[in-house]
């Protein structure tokens, strides 16, 4: 078995593009779920409207890259308003149903034949990242170092995306930390615990929930930008319901209502997936495992990770850094 390749791929996944984009989206979920108690199952929709906002602006409208970023951010704000105005008065479980339905509607609109000239149908859109890579300060080549016998190298394009992504994660974590230490953040936590008590003190609960939904959606949509720029394309099925479920897994894994919880959760999630996939693939190729084929490794790794998450929820439901009280959501 090629352990060097396994460890190299695993270590790179801990700081790679997938960790960055899911970490950003999970920070937004943490604001919704961890701090405010909002069961938003439509976070993938925020990622989608941002990615498609950038892609359509550049490829269809022929407008500059930075204007596409602004339009993508504005689309996320509009989506939060359209999603929040009719739903934030609902109970937590009903809110979850509505948001997951909204996310699916948006995904189906993106892949519909009727709007193929705009969104590209099931093939999506590509060719909108040139403006981003034109700002790349790293000359063409490979960058990294050897950690003992383990090579850790990234090409100049991936490195540029990672640098921008980790800077965004640092900024977002700093903003969340400052906000949650402020009176505004304390009101959000109080709403999570008992919104009726907060309302009795004269606070506009609906307004605070809307602000939380917008902030978490805008931070989450940054993950959609990173996805589109890293892979040079956006495709509607990437922003399906399972994406939001992965984000909740990362938040709970790292610890809800903890500033670094979503980031650590995203790192652990991808490290586990890549490590298990690498070990299984090598073991099957070497003949150590015979009850599955190499084509079944991808599905089998999710079974193993899923079992691990079940055990985590049984023995430590608050996650690695979390507190049990942070996930005791009041669904009234």
C-alpha positions as CSV (number, residue, x, y, z in Angstrom):
1,X,0.0,0.0,0.0
2,X,1.2,3.5,-0.9
3,X,1.1,5.1,2.5
4,X,3.0,8.2,1.3
5,X,0.3,9.0,-1.2
6,X,-2.4,8.3,1.3
7,X,-0.9,10.6,3.9
8,X,0.0,13.3,1.4
9,X,-3.5,13.4,0.0
10,X,-5.1,13.4,3.5
11,X,-2.9,16.2,4.8
12,X,-3.6,18.4,1.8
13,X,-7.3,17.8,2.2
14,X,-7.1,19.4,5.7
15,X,-6.3,22.8,4.2
16,X,-7.6,22.2,0.6
17,X,-10.2,23.9,-1.4
18,X,-13.1,21.6,-0.2
19,X,-12.3,22.4,3.4
20,X,-12.2,26.1,2.6
21,X,-15.5,26.3,0.8
22,X,-17.4,24.1,3.1
23,X,-15.8,25.8,6.1
24,X,-17.2,29.2,4.9
25,X,-20.6,27.9,4.3
26,X,-20.6,26.1,7.7
27,X,-19.7,29.4,9.5
28,X,-23.0,30.8,8.1
29,X,-24.9,27.7,9.3
30,X,-23.3,28.2,12.7
31,X,-24.8,31.7,12.9
32,X,-28.2,30.4,12.0
33,X,-28.3,27.1,13.9
34,X,-25.6,27.5,16.6
35,X,-26.2,31.0,17.7
36,X,-29.8,31.8,16.8
37,X,-31.5,28.5,16.7
38,X,-32.7,28.8,13.1
39,X,-33.1,25.4,11.3
40,X,-32.2,26.7,7.9
41,X,-31.8,23.7,5.6
42,X,-31.4,25.9,2.5
43,X,-27.8,27.0,2.9
44,X,-26.9,25.4,-0.4
45,X,-29.2,27.8,-2.1
46,X,-27.1,30.8,-0.8
47,X,-24.0,29.1,-2.2
48,X,-25.8,28.5,-5.5
49,X,-27.2,32.0,-6.1
50,X,-23.7,33.5,-5.3
51,X,-21.9,31.2,-7.7
52,X,-24.5,31.6,-10.5
53,X,-24.7,35.3,-9.8
54,X,-21.0,35.6,-10.6
55,X,-21.1,33.1,-13.5
56,X,-24.1,34.7,-15.3
57,X,-22.8,38.2,-14.8
58,X,-19.5,37.4,-16.5
59,X,-20.4,34.8,-19.1
60,X,-23.9,35.9,-20.2
61,X,-24.0,39.6,-19.5
62,X,-20.3,40.1,-20.3
63,X,-19.7,42.3,-17.2
64,X,-16.6,42.6,-15.1
65,X,-15.6,40.0,-12.5
66,X,-15.9,42.3,-9.5
67,X,-19.4,43.3,-10.5
68,X,-20.3,39.6,-10.6
69,X,-19.1,39.3,-7.0
70,X,-21.3,42.3,-6.0
71,X,-24.3,40.8,-7.8
72,X,-23.7,37.4,-6.2
73,X,-23.7,39.0,-2.7
74,X,-26.8,41.0,-3.5
75,X,-28.5,37.9,-4.7
76,X,-27.8,36.2,-1.4
77,X,-29.3,39.2,0.5
78,X,-32.4,39.1,-1.6
79,X,-32.7,35.4,-1.1
80,X,-32.5,35.8,2.6
81,X,-35.2,38.4,2.5
82,X,-37.5,36.4,0.3
83,X,-36.9,33.3,2.4
84,X,-37.1,35.0,5.8
85,X,-40.1,37.3,5.5
86,X,-42.7,34.6,5.1
87,X,-40.9,31.9,7.2
88,X,-39.3,33.4,10.3
89,X,-42.6,33.6,12.1
90,X,-42.9,29.8,11.8
91,X,-41.8,27.2,14.3
92,X,-38.4,25.7,13.9
93,X,-39.5,22.5,12.3
94,X,-41.8,24.2,9.8
95,X,-39.0,26.7,9.0
96,X,-36.7,23.7,8.2
97,X,-39.3,22.3,5.8
98,X,-39.8,25.6,4.0
99,X,-36.1,26.4,3.6
100,X,-35.3,22.9,2.2
101,X,-38.1,23.4,-0.3
102,X,-36.9,26.8,-1.4
103,X,-33.4,25.4,-1.9
104,X,-34.7,22.6,-4.1
105,X,-36.8,25.1,-6.1
106,X,-33.8,27.2,-6.8
107,X,-31.7,24.2,-7.8
108,X,-34.4,23.0,-10.2
109,X,-34.7,26.5,-11.7
110,X,-30.9,26.5,-12.4
111,X,-31.0,23.2,-14.1
112,X,-34.3,23.7,-16.0
113,X,-34.4,23.6,-19.8
114,X,-36.5,26.8,-19.9
115,X,-33.6,28.9,-18.5
116,X,-30.8,27.0,-20.2
117,X,-29.7,30.1,-22.2
118,X,-29.1,31.9,-18.9
119,X,-28.0,29.2,-16.4
120,X,-26.8,26.5,-18.7
121,X,-29.2,23.8,-17.7
122,X,-27.7,20.7,-16.1
123,X,-24.3,21.5,-17.5
124,X,-24.0,24.7,-15.6
125,X,-21.8,27.6,-16.5
126,X,-18.0,27.9,-17.0
127,X,-15.4,30.4,-18.2
128,X,-16.0,33.1,-15.6
129,X,-12.8,32.9,-13.4
130,X,-10.3,34.5,-15.7
131,X,-10.6,37.8,-13.8
132,X,-9.8,36.2,-10.5
133,X,-6.7,34.3,-11.7
134,X,-5.5,37.4,-13.5
135,X,-4.8,38.8,-10.0
136,X,-2.8,35.7,-9.0
137,X,0.5,36.9,-7.5
138,X,2.1,33.4,-7.7
139,X,4.0,32.6,-10.8
140,X,3.2,29.4,-12.6
141,X,4.6,26.4,-10.8
142,X,4.3,24.2,-7.8
143,X,4.5,25.5,-4.2
144,X,4.9,23.7,-0.9
145,X,7.4,21.6,1.1
146,X,8.2,18.0,2.1
147,X,7.0,17.0,5.6
148,X,9.6,14.3,6.0
149,X,8.9,11.8,3.2
150,X,5.4,13.3,2.6
151,X,5.2,15.8,-0.2
152,X,2.8,18.7,0.3
153,X,2.6,20.7,-2.9
154,X,-0.1,22.8,-4.7
155,X,0.0,24.4,-8.1
156,X,-0.2,28.2,-8.4
157,X,-4.0,28.3,-9.2
158,X,-5.0,26.1,-6.2
159,X,-2.7,28.0,-3.9
160,X,-4.2,31.3,-4.9
161,X,-7.7,30.0,-4.2
162,X,-6.6,28.6,-0.9
163,X,-4.9,31.9,0.2
164,X,-8.0,33.9,-0.6
165,X,-10.2,31.3,1.0
166,X,-8.3,31.1,4.3
167,X,-8.1,34.9,4.5
168,X,-11.9,35.0,4.1
169,X,-12.3,32.3,6.8
170,X,-10.1,34.3,9.2
171,X,-12.1,37.5,8.5
172,X,-15.4,35.7,9.0
173,X,-14.4,34.1,12.2
174,X,-13.1,37.4,13.5
175,X,-16.4,39.1,12.6
176,X,-18.5,36.3,14.2
177,X,-16.3,36.5,17.4
178,X,-16.8,40.2,17.8
179,X,-20.5,40.1,17.0
180,X,-21.3,37.3,19.4
181,X,-19.4,39.1,22.2
182,X,-21.6,42.2,21.5
183,X,-25.1,43.0,22.8
184,X,-26.4,42.0,19.4
185,X,-24.9,38.5,19.7
186,X,-26.2,38.1,23.2
187,X,-29.7,38.8,21.9
188,X,-29.3,36.1,19.3
189,X,-28.3,33.6,21.9
190,X,-31.3,34.6,24.0
191,X,-33.6,34.1,21.1
192,X,-32.1,30.6,20.7
193,X,-32.9,29.8,24.3
194,X,-36.4,31.4,24.7
195,X,-37.6,33.9,22.1
196,X,-40.8,34.6,24.1
197,X,-38.7,35.9,26.9
198,X,-36.7,38.1,24.5
199,X,-40.0,39.4,23.0
200,X,-41.3,40.2,26.5
201,X,-38.3,42.5,27.0
202,X,-39.3,44.6,24.0
203,X,-36.9,43.2,21.5
204,X,-38.0,42.7,17.8
205,X,-37.3,39.0,17.5
206,X,-38.3,38.9,13.8
207,X,-35.8,41.6,13.0
208,X,-33.0,39.9,14.8
209,X,-33.8,36.6,13.1
210,X,-33.8,38.3,9.7
211,X,-30.4,39.9,10.4
212,X,-29.0,36.6,11.5
213,X,-30.4,34.9,8.3
214,X,-28.9,37.6,6.1
215,X,-25.5,37.5,7.8
216,X,-25.2,33.7,7.8
217,X,-26.4,33.6,4.2
218,X,-23.9,36.2,3.0
219,X,-21.0,34.4,4.8
220,X,-22.2,31.1,3.4
221,X,-22.5,32.4,-0.1
222,X,-18.7,33.0,0.0
223,X,-18.4,29.2,-0.2
224,X,-20.3,29.3,-3.5
225,X,-17.8,31.9,-4.9
226,X,-14.8,29.7,-3.8
227,X,-16.4,26.6,-5.4
228,X,-17.0,28.4,-8.7
229,X,-13.5,30.0,-8.8
230,X,-11.7,26.8,-7.8
231,X,-13.3,24.5,-10.3
232,X,-13.9,27.1,-13.0
233,X,-17.6,26.2,-13.2
234,X,-20.9,26.0,-11.4
235,X,-23.3,23.1,-11.8
236,X,-26.8,23.0,-10.2
237,X,-26.6,19.5,-8.7
238,X,-23.6,20.5,-6.6
239,X,-25.9,22.8,-4.6
240,X,-28.3,20.0,-3.6
241,X,-29.8,19.2,-0.3
242,X,-27.0,16.9,0.7
243,X,-24.6,19.8,0.7
244,X,-26.6,21.5,3.5
245,X,-26.6,18.2,5.4
246,X,-22.8,18.0,5.1
247,X,-22.6,21.6,6.6
248,X,-24.7,20.7,9.6
249,X,-22.5,17.6,10.1
250,X,-19.4,19.8,10.2
251,X,-21.0,22.3,12.6
252,X,-22.0,19.6,15.0
253,X,-18.7,17.7,14.6
254,X,-16.7,20.8,15.5
255,X,-19.2,22.2,18.0
256,X,-22.2,24.4,17.5
257,X,-22.0,28.0,18.7
258,X,-18.2,27.9,18.8
259,X,-16.3,30.4,16.5
260,X,-13.8,27.8,15.2
261,X,-16.2,24.8,15.4
262,X,-17.3,24.9,11.8
263,X,-13.8,25.2,10.5
264,X,-12.4,22.4,12.6
265,X,-15.5,20.3,11.7
266,X,-14.9,20.9,8.0
267,X,-11.2,19.9,8.3
268,X,-12.0,16.7,10.2
269,X,-14.9,15.8,7.8
270,X,-12.7,15.9,4.7
271,X,-9.7,14.4,6.4
272,X,-11.8,11.4,7.4
273,X,-13.4,11.0,4.0
274,X,-10.1,11.3,2.1
275,X,-8.2,9.1,4.6
276,X,-10.8,6.3,4.6
277,X,-11.1,6.5,0.8
278,X,-7.4,6.3,0.3
279,X,-6.9,3.4,2.7
280,X,-9.8,1.4,1.2
281,X,-8.7,2.0,-2.4
282,X,-5.2,0.9,-1.7
283,X,-6.4,-2.1,0.4
284,X,-8.8,-3.2,-2.4
285,X,-6.1,-2.8,-5.1
286,X,-3.6,-4.8,-3.0
287,X,-6.2,-7.6,-2.4
288,X,-6.5,-7.1,1.4
289,X,-10.2,-6.3,1.0
290,X,-12.2,-8.5,-1.4
291,X,-15.8,-7.9,-0.4
292,X,-16.0,-4.6,-2.2
293,X,-14.6,-3.3,-5.5
294,X,-12.8,-0.1,-6.2
295,X,-16.0,1.3,-7.7
296,X,-17.8,0.8,-4.4
297,X,-15.1,2.5,-2.2
298,X,-16.8,5.9,-2.6
299,X,-20.1,4.7,-1.2
300,X,-18.5,2.5,1.5
301,X,-16.5,5.4,2.9
302,X,-19.7,7.3,3.6
303,X,-21.1,4.3,5.5
304,X,-18.0,4.2,7.7
305,X,-18.0,8.0,8.3
306,X,-21.8,7.9,8.9
307,X,-21.3,5.2,11.6
308,X,-18.6,7.3,13.2
309,X,-20.9,10.3,13.3
310,X,-23.7,8.2,14.9
311,X,-21.3,7.2,17.6
312,X,-20.2,10.8,18.1
313,X,-23.9,11.9,18.5
314,X,-24.5,9.1,21.0
315,X,-21.4,9.7,23.2
316,X,-20.6,13.4,22.5
317,X,-23.6,15.1,20.9
318,X,-22.1,18.6,21.5
319,X,-19.2,17.9,19.2
320,X,-15.5,18.3,19.9
321,X,-15.5,21.9,21.3
322,X,-19.2,22.3,21.9
323,X,-21.6,22.4,24.8
324,X,-24.7,20.3,25.1
325,X,-26.7,23.4,25.9
326,X,-25.8,24.9,22.6
327,X,-27.8,22.3,20.6
328,X,-30.8,22.1,22.8
329,X,-32.9,24.2,20.3
330,X,-36.3,25.5,21.5
331,X,-38.6,24.6,18.6
332,X,-41.6,26.7,19.9
